[in-house]
Amino acid sequence: QPRYGSQVGGNTGSGSSGSKRSRESDASDSNSVGSSARPMGRDAAKKKAKKKGKGASLEVVNEEWNEFKEFKAQELDRLDKIVMMQNEANQLIKEKTQAKKMKMFIKLTEKENLD
């Protein structure tokens, strides 16, 4: 008994074609569950899974790459803020040392004038 006779062409020939099945049994088989679409073969299923796996992994990689780029952008922002704070701190230190130098200069000029 061929399983998929209705899809391949079935037993449409005459009764003398050598078929042991009658046309009545073909009609009852066409209404059965087994005569629906033919299931996917092993090789086709493997190819489909392989293609699907590559696409899914590509999406995951893209998502991770976007997260990485966002993380790096945030890190660069933090580093920029740190650099700005360090520059401000360096500027304050320079101003303090300049003020000390000016005080020292004023003291020295006063002593020289006194002598």
C-alpha positions as CSV (number, residue, x, y, z in Angstrom):
1,Q,0.0,0.0,0.0
2,P,1.5,3.3,-0.9
3,R,1.1,5.9,1.8
4,Y,0.9,9.0,-0.3
5,G,-0.9,7.7,-3.3
6,S,-3.3,10.6,-3.5
7,Q,-0.4,13.1,-3.8
8,V,1.7,11.2,-6.2
9,G,-1.1,10.5,-8.6
10,G,-2.8,7.6,-6.8
11,N,-4.4,4.7,-8.5
12,T,-6.1,6.6,-11.3
13,G,-5.4,3.9,-13.9
14,S,-7.7,1.1,-14.8
15,G,-8.3,-2.0,-12.6
16,S,-6.0,-4.0,-14.9
17,S,-3.0,-1.8,-14.2
18,G,-1.8,-4.3,-11.6
19,S,-3.1,-2.4,-8.6
20,K,-4.5,-4.6,-5.9
21,R,-6.4,-1.7,-4.3
22,S,-9.8,-0.7,-5.5
23,R,-11.0,2.9,-6.2
24,E,-13.3,2.7,-3.2
25,S,-10.4,2.2,-0.8
26,D,-8.6,5.2,-2.4
27,A,-11.6,7.4,-1.7
28,S,-11.6,6.4,1.9
29,D,-7.9,6.9,2.2
30,S,-8.1,10.5,0.9
31,N,-10.3,11.4,3.8
32,S,-8.0,9.8,6.4
33,V,-5.4,11.7,8.5
34,G,-2.4,10.1,6.8
35,S,-3.3,11.6,3.4
36,S,-2.6,15.2,4.5
37,A,0.6,17.0,3.5
38,R,3.7,14.9,3.5
39,P,5.9,15.4,6.5
40,M,9.3,17.1,6.1
41,G,12.2,14.7,5.5
42,R,15.3,14.4,7.7
43,D,17.6,16.3,5.4
44,A,15.1,19.1,4.8
45,A,14.5,19.4,8.5
46,K,18.3,19.6,9.2
47,K,18.7,22.3,6.6
48,K,15.8,24.3,8.0
49,A,17.1,24.0,11.5
50,K,20.6,25.0,10.4
51,K,19.3,28.2,8.7
52,K,17.1,29.0,11.6
53,G,20.0,28.5,14.0
54,K,22.2,30.9,12.1
55,G,19.6,33.6,12.0
56,A,18.8,33.3,15.7
57,S,22.5,33.4,16.6
58,L,23.0,36.4,14.4
59,E,20.2,38.2,16.2
60,V,21.7,37.4,19.5
61,V,25.1,38.6,18.4
62,N,23.5,41.9,17.1
63,E,21.8,42.4,20.4
64,E,24.9,41.8,22.4
65,W,26.9,44.1,20.0
66,N,24.4,46.9,20.6
67,E,24.5,46.4,24.3
68,F,28.3,46.5,24.2
69,K,28.2,49.7,22.1
70,E,25.9,51.3,24.7
71,F,28.1,50.2,27.5
72,K,31.2,51.6,25.8
73,A,29.4,54.9,25.2
74,Q,28.5,55.2,28.9
75,E,32.0,54.3,29.8
76,L,33.4,57.1,27.5
77,D,30.9,59.5,29.1
78,R,32.2,58.6,32.6
79,L,35.8,58.9,31.5
80,D,35.1,62.3,30.0
81,K,33.5,63.4,33.3
82,I,36.5,62.1,35.2
83,V,38.9,64.0,32.9
84,M,36.9,67.2,33.3
85,M,37.0,66.8,37.1
86,Q,40.7,66.2,37.1
87,N,41.3,69.2,34.9
88,E,39.3,71.3,37.3
89,A,41.3,69.9,40.3
90,N,44.6,70.6,38.4
91,Q,43.4,74.2,37.7
92,L,42.6,74.7,41.4
93,I,46.0,73.4,42.4
94,K,47.7,75.7,40.0
95,E,45.7,78.7,41.3
96,K,46.7,77.8,44.9
97,T,50.3,77.5,44.1
98,Q,50.2,80.8,42.2
99,A,48.6,82.4,45.2
100,K,51.3,81.0,47.5
101,K,54.0,82.3,45.1
102,M,52.4,85.7,45.1
103,K,52.2,85.8,48.9
104,M,55.9,84.7,49.1
105,F,56.8,87.4,46.6
106,I,55.0,90.0,48.6
107,K,56.7,89.0,51.8
108,L,60.1,89.0,50.1
109,T,59.6,92.5,48.6
110,E,58.4,93.8,52.0
111,K,61.6,92.5,53.8
112,E,63.8,94.0,51.2
113,N,62.2,97.4,51.6
114,L,62.6,97.2,55.3
115,D,66.3,96.5,55.1
